[in-house]
């Protein structure tokens, strides 16, 4: 599995990627908004094995992918799409802080929307973030998602309940934006 954008190669994770992935999944500043982490080396190795196993399932309904620079192959983060109920899918993304704020998450998430709608035939793609994670929320807005609302204390992790903002985009909205060349930068 591989997608290509102007600056990125988005590809299946390989076993040899674990150290690059661990470089950011072990950081508190990265995992403050996630239900996982900071990862130990064992956590990251287990995650990579989980992803390798997921790549073999048929039909494949989960994609955890490496975001790599097209210029030199540097792995700078990850993006994922998981099919729910055949017509809905959830996306997510995470970047090494060194590469945040440069539009890479938006570029990768946008490519994943295209994959979800055009290749997987998904009707609705959604994403969630913690209310104070404005960087993630901005990515959702830039790729054309609309805010649906606030899920109050729906998720228990790291010892307490957390709220999430939920955004989504429908296949018809995505097709309209692509046809009219609408982008939100």
Buried (B, 14 or more C-beta within 10 A) or exposed (E): EEBEBEBBBBBBBBEEBBEBBBBBBBBEEBBEBBEEBBBEEEBBBEBBEEBBEBBEEEEEBBBBBBBBBEEEEEBBBBBBBBBEEEEBBBBBBBBBEEBBEEBBBBBBBBBBBEBBBEEBEBBBBBBBBBEEBEEBBBBBEBBBBEEEEEBEEEBEEEEEEBBBBBBBBBBEBBEEBBEEEEEEE
